[in-house]
Amino acid sequence: MSTHGLVVDRGLEGVVVGHTQLSNVEGQIGRLTYRGYDIDELAPEATFEEVVHLLLYGRLPDRHELDVLKRELGARRSLPEPLVNAMQSVPETAWPMDVLRTVVSGLALFSPVNAHGEHLSDVHTAIELIAKVPTIVAAWDRIRRGLAPIEPRSDLSQAGNFLYMRSGKLPSDVEEDALDTYFVLLADHSYNASTFAARVTASTRADAYAAVTSALATLQGDLHGGAANASYRTLTEVGSPANAEPYVRAVLARGDRIMGMGHREYKVRDPRARHLEAMAKRLAEHLGDPHNYEVARAVEDASRKVLQEKKPDNTIYANVDFYTAAVLADLGIPGDEFTPLFACGRIAGWTAHVLEQLADNRLIRPQATYEGPPPGPYIPIERRSSNGVHA
């Protein structure tokens, strides 16, 4: 559609609406960078805490800086007791993303405000949110299973502490590394839908709590953060590698899409999928159960084969959500918690984007093309009729 001489595609595809120094998605060549560092180097080498420092402070930390950040994250993980009590009064059937969104919003109640009712939104607020989001997810995981929440530990990594809070046991190195790699890969992705929502909210001068609540609401849908759960449903419906191709053919024959296949930005394979596939394979070998990995691999192969038969010039690949399903399932995390786990990684990018927006702010206020009826007179109610013909 066209407005004020500009051609704007639905969904703002291809439209540049701002600038950022945080991450760059180069979809044509399949490259993702955080502040100039390639995800292909960060994923196998950097910890999530290093990436948090990179996004918030603009550089990779030295040893002392990393230790300082880890101590602050550890010190900020515990939740206010009234919020834990509130979670324990929620129906156990409540959807995990609803709980996470509500409790994150509730964190603002325990943050001081100035005379105008404004919360401070600075790097320490960002670290608090990064620290507390996994605690909320882990606490609700236990509460809805009828178990008491486990207090976080300050001496563990973000990934290790989350797995500990779910089970009360320290994870293996392979399990911790798998979740840590997942957090690194999900930390930021330029102006994706939830990040854009956070920046729109921040642009009104709303605080970080409000902006992250907006991001969480946006993340929930199946076309964004909910896609990993949908991908897991695909794996469970397929059941075995032998069923992959018949399943794919049946889905495509109905005109439906294979969840987890293809990406709006990447025209080649999502670079994050490569690392998650390798981690899914490693985790499966560690656990001695390759089922989820083998089914995922078979579905990706079948999808590429069948889609290329139909459209030889259109190659499709797995996106980050597809192998997320295999990794998180093998970590024992139920499918309806996949989107909250997404948030545990993306909270680093959301908060960094909020700070970036506030540092150089302008209200984000786009225009829309009006396509309704032309101007006309007001019709008094006694002259109106339900068929649109007026007396």
N, C-alpha and C positions, 0 to 999 in steps of 0.2 A: 504494500500500500504506500501512498505518497502523502506527505504532509509538509507544508512550508518548503516545497521544492526538494525535500530529502526523500529518498526511497528507503523504507524501513521494512525489513523482512519480519514475518511473524516469529516470535521467540527471540528477536534481536540478533538472529544469526548473522555473524560477520560484522556487526555494528560495534565499534569501539566506543565505550561509554566512560572510560576513565584510564588511569595509569597506575602502575604498581611497580615496586622494586622487589616484591616478595617472591614471585614465582612466574615462570614463563612456560606456556604450553605450546609446543611447536608440532601441531597435529600432522602436518604433511610428512615430516620425517620421524615422528614418534619420539620426540625428546621432551623431557620435563626437567626443569632446573629450578632450584631454590636459591635465590640470590646469586645466580651464576654457577652454582654447583650442580652437576649432573646427578640425577637420581640413580643412575647406574653406578656411580661411585658412592653416593650416600647410603643407599640401601644395604650393601654388604659391609660397609666400613663404619658408618656413623651410628651412634645411639640416638634414640628419640630425644633424649635430653640435649644432646649436641644440636639437633635440628631446632628444638625449641629456642635455644640460645641464638642460633643463626637467624631465625625469623624475628625474634623480639629485639635483639640487640644489634643485628646487622652483620655479625661475624661469627665464625666458629670460635668456641671458647678455648682458652688455654686450660691447663689442669686446674689452676686455682679458681678460675671463673666457673668451670663446670662444677666443682665441688660446692661453690657458693650457691649456684642454681639448684643443685640436688638438695642441699640443706633447706632451702626455702620451699621447694616443692614438698619435701617430707614434712615440714612444719605446718603446711597449710592444707593437708589432706583431710583432716577430721571435719565432720559436718556438725553444725549446731544441733544440740540435742533436741530442741523442739522440731526440727525438720525430720530427724530420725523418727521421733514419736509420731509425726504426721504420716510418714511413710508406712508405719506399722498399723495405722488405722485405715489405710487404703484397701479396697477389695483386692484379693490376691489375683483376680482375673484382669486387673488393670493392665493396659498395654504398656510395655516398658518405655517406649518413647514418650507416652503421655506423662508418665511418672518423671522421667528425666527432665522434660521441658518444664513441668510444674515446679520441681524442686530447684532447678537452676534459677527460675524466676524468683523463687522464695529466698534464695541466698541474698538478694538485695535487701531483704528485711533486716538482715544482721550486719549490714554494712553502713557505717555512719554517713549522714548526709549533712550538707551545709544549710544555711538559713533558707535557701531557695529549694530545698529538697533534692539537691543534686548529689549523686554519688561520684566519688573520685574514680576516673577511668585512666589508670596509668599502668606501667609495666607490672607492678606488683598485683594490681587487680587481675591482670591477664594471668599471672602465675597462679593466683588463687583459683581462678576458674579452671585452668589446666590441671591443677592438682586435685580439685574436688569432683570434676565430672566422672572420672573412673570410680571414685568412692561411691557416688550416687548409684551408678550402674551395678556395682558389686553388691552394695547394700540391698538394693531392690531384688537382685537375683536371689539372695538368701531369704529375705523376708517373704517373698511369694512362695518359697519352698517350705515355709514354716520354720525357718532357722533364724537364730539371732545374728545380726550383722557382726562382722569381725572388724575390730579397730585397725586402721591402716598402720603400716610400719614405715618409719622414716628412713630406714637403712636400705630399702629396696628400690629398684628402678620403677618407673611408672608401670611398665609391663609386668615385672615380677610381682609388684605389690598388688596389682589388679588380680592376677591369678591366685595369689595368696589369700586375698580377701574373699574370693569366691569359695575356696575349698578349705582354708585353714592350713594348707600344706604348701611348702615351698615348691615351686615348679622346677622341672629339670632345666638344664641350660638350653636344650633344644626348644622346649616349649616357650621359655622366656624370650629366646632369640626370635622365634616365629612371631610372637605378638609384638615385640619391639620393632621388627622389620615392617610389620603391617602398619604400625603407628607412623613410622618414618614415611612410608609410601603414601599414606593418607593425609599427611600433615597439611598440605596446601595444594591448590589446583586453580590458581588465578581466580577469575571472576565467575566461578561456578554459581549455581542458583542460590545455595545457602549463604555463600560468602557475599554475593551481591545483596542479598536480603539484609545481612548484617551491616553492610556499608550504607545501604539506604537508610536503615534505622539510625545508625551512628550519625549520618549526615544531618539529621534533625536536631543534633546535639543530645540525643538520648544517650544513656550511659552504657557501659559494656555489658551489664546484666541484661538490659533490654535488647541490645543488639544480638547477643548470643541466643537469647530466647527466640528472637525472630529467625535466626539461623537454624535452630533446632526444629522449629515449626516447618520450615521450608525443606529441611533434610528428610522429613518423614515420608514423603511420597515415593511410590515405586519407580518413578522416572529419575530419582536422585538417590538418596541414601537407602531407600527401601529396596533397591534393586538386588542387593546381596541376599536378602531374605528370599526374594523371588527366585534368584539363581539356586538357592538351596532347595526350594520346592521343586525345581527342575531336576536336581540330582536325586531327590527322593522319589519322584515320579518315574524317572528312568529306571532306577533300581539296580541295573547291572550294565556293564559295557556293551554286552550283546544287544541290549534294547535301544542303544543310543540312536542308531540310524533310523529304525522304524519310528521312534518317538519324534525325531526331528522332522521326518517327512510328514507325519500326521499333524504336527503343530503348524507347519508351513502350509499344508493343504487347507487348514482352517482359516488361513490368513492371519494367524497370530505370529508373534515374534518369539525368538529364543532369548529369554532373559539372560543377561550377562554377555551377550554377543553383540559386538559393534559398539561404537562410541561416537557421540556428537562431534568431538574435536579430532580424534585420531583417525587418520585415513590408512594407517598401518597398525600393527599390533600395539596396543597400549603398553608403554614401557614398564608400567607397574605390574602388569599381568605376568610378564616374564619372571620377575623376582618372586612373585607370589606362587607361581607354578613350581619354581624350584624349591621354595620353602614348603609347599604342600607335599611335594615328593619326599623331602628330607624328614618332615614330621611324620609322614605315613610310615617311612622306614623305621624311624625311632620307635613308633608305637607298635610296629609289627602288624599294621592293618592298612593295606593300600586301597581299600574299597573306595572311599570318597575321591581320592586322587585319580584312580583309574576310571571311574565313571565320568569325572570332569574332563579328563583328557579325551575320552571317547566321544563325549558330546561336542567338544570343540572340533575334533576332527570331522565328525559327521556333519556338523553345521557348515563347515567350510566346503566340504564335498558337495552337499546337496545344494547350497546356495550358489556355488560356482556352476553347477549344472543348469540352474535356472537363469543366472546372470553371469556369464563367463568373464565379463569385465569388472565385476564387483566382488572383490575379495573381502571377507569379513573375518574378524579375529575376536578372541576373548578380550573383555575389558577387565578392569580391576575387580569388579564385583564377582566375576565368575569363580576365580580361584580363591577369593576371600571366603566363599562358601565352604570350600574344602578345608581351608586352614582353620577357620573358626569352629567348624563342626568337629574337627579332630582335637581341638582344644577343649571340647566338651561344652561349648557355648550353644545354647538353643537358638534356633533360627530367628525368633522374634527379638533377640538381643543383638543381632548383627548390626542394625542401624545405630543403636546406642554405642556399640564398639567403634563404628565409623566416627561418631562424635568424639570419642576419647582421643582419636588421632587428629581430627580436623579442628578441634578446639584450639590447637596451636596456631593454625592459619587464621581462623576466625578472629581471635584476639589480636593477632598481629595486624590484620586488615583494619580492624576497628581503630587501633592506635594510629595506623597510617592515614586513615580517613580523617580522624580528628586533628591530626597534625597539619593538614592542608585541606581544610573543609570547604565544601560548597554543597548546599542542599541539592540532592538528586531529585529532580522534578521533571520527568519527561512529558512530552505532549502525546496526544492521541488523536487520530482522525475520527471525527464524528460521522457516523453512518445512520443516524436516526432520522425521523421525519423532519421536514422543514418547519420553520417557525409558524405558529398558527394562533388563533384567538383562544382565550380561556372560555370553556363552555360551562355555564351554570349546571349544577347537578340535576335540576329538574328537566333539563333539556337533553341529558345524555341517555344513550341507550347502549345495551350490551353488544349490539351488532355493529357498533361504530357509526350508525346513521343517526344524526342528531335532529331533533325536532326544530 
